[in-house]
Amino acid sequence: MAEKNKLSIISMSGDFDKVIAVFTLASGAAAVGYDVTIFFTFWGLNSIKKKTGRSFIGTGFLARFFNFLLGGRRSLPLSRLNFGGLSPILMTGMMKGKNVATLEELFDASKALGVSFYACEMAMHVLGLTREDFIPEVKDVLGVASFLELSKGGQTLFI
């Protein structure tokens, strides 16, 4: 029996357009039979927070402040020309108008297609986050060595 193609994505960015790329690649690869893993680290963790908007989560003053500023999936800025947060709203409208899947639709498709989500232990520690701050679909909290072992033998992308 042939081994299944494997794609691992390291999601480090909290930018709207880059997160769309993460979930477009993940859902597309999963739809054609790839075993897909996403390792969320630092700002990428915003994509998998339970609270999708701005909220004071985390332990300690600085962590709570940083997490408020970073927000969640519905607070992601565009990497360029963000215009005070207006651009992601406009981009989502343009996507809908062209019948292109939105970030939320790509996120839901990735979950439905069995994409495996993992959170970075070190980044969580730095940002004062706990497993309870994330969606239940997060399979585990991993260190880099564990992620590398998990992704061995496949293709790895860094976004």
N, C-alpha and C positions, 0 to 999 in steps of 0.2 A: 504494500500500500504506500503510495507516494505521500511524503510529508507535506503538510499544509504550509502554504506561504505565510510568512510572519512579518508583520510591520509593527514596530515600536516607535511611538512619537513622544518626544520630550517636550512638554508644553511649559515654557518658562514665561511667556509673554502674557500680559494682561490687557493687550490691545485688542479691540473689537475685531479688526480685520485679520489679525494673526490667529485669534481664537476661532474665527470662522474657517480659516485654512486648516486648523487642527481637526475640527469636527467634519469638514468636507472630506479630507483625506481619510479620516478614521471610518466614517460611515460608508464612503465609496469603496474602500478596501474590504470592509466587512461584508458589504453587499455582494462582492464577487468572490467571497469565500476565504479571505485572509483571516488569520488569527491576529487581532489587533489589540495592542496595549497602549494606553496613554499614561505617562508618568508626569504628574503635575508638580511643578516646583515653583517656589517664590510667587511671582505675580500670576502665574498660571493656575495657582490654587484658587483664585477668584472664580474660576469657571465651575468649580465643584462645591462651592459653599452652599449650605442649606438656605441661608438668607441671601437672596439674589440682588438686593439693593444695599445701600449703605447702612451699616450697623456697627455698634461698638462691641465687637466680639474679641476674644483673646484674653490672655492673662497679663496684667500689668498695664500701667497707664500708656506707655509708648506703643505696646502691641495693640491696645484698643484703639488708639488714635490712628495708627497706620492702617488697621483693618477698616476703620471708618472711611479713611481717604480712598483706600483701594476699592471698597465696595464689593459687589458680587457680579454675577453674570449680566445683570441688567444695568450695571453702572460702568461698563467697560468703555474707555475712550477710543476713538480712532487714532491710529499711530501718527497720522498726519492730518492737518486741517480739521481738528476736532471741533472747533468753534464752540467752546464752552459746553460740550456734551450734546450739541444739536446734531452733529454729523452721524452718530450711530442711529439716531431716530430716522434721519433722512435716508441713510443707506438701507435700513430695514424696509422703509417704504418703497424705495427703488427696487429692492429685491422682490418684494411682494408683487409690484407692478410688472415685473418681468417673469413672474412665475418661477423664481429661484428660491430655493429653501432658505429660510431665515436661520439665524443663529439658534433660536429655540427649537426649530424643527430639526436642524442638523444634530443638536444635542440629544433630542428625544430619539431620533433615528439611530444614533450611536448606541444609546442605551438599549433600544429594542433589538438591535442587531448583535448584541452581546459583546460590544467593545469592553475591554477590561480597564477599569480606572484604578490608578494607584496614586497615593499622595506621598510626597517626599518628607521623610521624617525630619531631616535637618531644617528644611525651610519652615516646617510647622513649628519646630522648637524655637527658631529665631523669631517668628511672627506670633508666638504665644497661642497657637491654635491647637485644638484637640480634635480627635476623630469625631466627636459629637458635633463639631462645627460644619461637617461635610454631609453631602447627600448619602443615603444608605447604599447606593450603588458602588461606592468606593470599596473595592475588594480588600485592600490592606494598606497599611502605612509601611513604606520600605525605605531602606537606605540605598545609596548608590550601588553598592556591591550586589545587593539582592536584585535590583532592577537590571543590572548588567547580566546577571545570571539568567534572569527571566527572558531577556531579549536576545540572548545568544542564538546565533544561527539565522537571524533574520535581518531585515533592513531597519536601520534606525534613522529617524529624522529629528532635527532639533528646530523647534519653532518658538 
